[in-house]
Amino acid sequence: MKELVIGNLIAKVPVIQGGMGIGVSRSSLASAVSNAGGIGIISGVNIGYDEDDFENNTLEANLRALKKHLKIAKEKSNNGII
């Protein structure tokens, strides 16, 4: 298969993970896809559902969780595309 080139990013495997919300497409899956040569996606749809304050502070919980999972995915992906 041919590499996928998007701007200055090159995915060795032309696969873009589909974004699946509410806890499916988070740091673990995105970094695994990235490490396999594809493009890992983190879904922002209620990503903070398991944060302690999600029910009362949904926006802040989602923003905090998104930042956390982006950081974790980048650390685990060995400079892959997230």
SVG drawing of the C-alpha trace seen along z (x, -y; Angstrom):
<svg xmlns="http://www.w3.org/2000/svg" viewBox="-25 -24 34 26">
<polyline fill="none" stroke="black" stroke-width="0.4" points="0.0,0.0 1.1,-3.5 1.9,-5.9 -0.7,-8.6 0.7,-12.1 -1.2,-15.0 0.9,-18.2 4.1,-17.4 2.7,-14.3 3.3,-10.8 1.4,-7.8 3.2,-4.6 -0.1,-2.8 -2.9,-4.6 -5.4,-4.1 -7.2,-6.8 -8.9,-5.5 -12.6,-6.4 -13.5,-8.7 -15.8,-6.8 -17.1,-8.8 -17.8,-8.2 -14.7,-6.4 -13.8,-4.3 -11.4,-6.5 -9.1,-7.7 -5.4,-7.7 -4.9,-3.9 -6.5,-3.2 -5.2,-6.3 -1.6,-5.6 -1.9,-1.9 -3.1,-2.9 -0.4,-5.5 2.3,-3.0 1.1,-0.6 1.7,-3.3 -1.8,-4.8 -3.4,-8.0 -4.8,-7.8 -7.9,-9.8 -9.2,-10.9 -12.9,-11.6 -14.0,-14.6 -17.6,-13.4 -18.1,-13.1 -14.4,-12.1 -14.6,-13.1 -17.5,-10.8 -15.4,-9.0 -14.2,-12.2 -15.5,-12.7 -17.3,-16.0 -18.7,-15.1 -22.4,-15.3 -22.1,-18.7 -19.2,-20.2 -19.4,-18.5 -17.6,-21.0 -14.6,-21.4 -14.5,-17.6 -14.4,-17.0 -11.8,-19.7 -9.6,-18.3 -9.9,-14.7 -9.2,-15.7 -6.0,-17.5 -5.0,-14.4 -5.7,-11.9 -3.9,-14.0 -0.8,-14.2 -0.9,-10.4 -1.4,-9.5 1.5,-11.7 3.8,-10.1 2.8,-6.6 2.9,-7.1 6.6,-7.5 6.1,-10.6 3.3,-8.9 0.4,-10.9 -2.4,-11.6"/>
</svg>
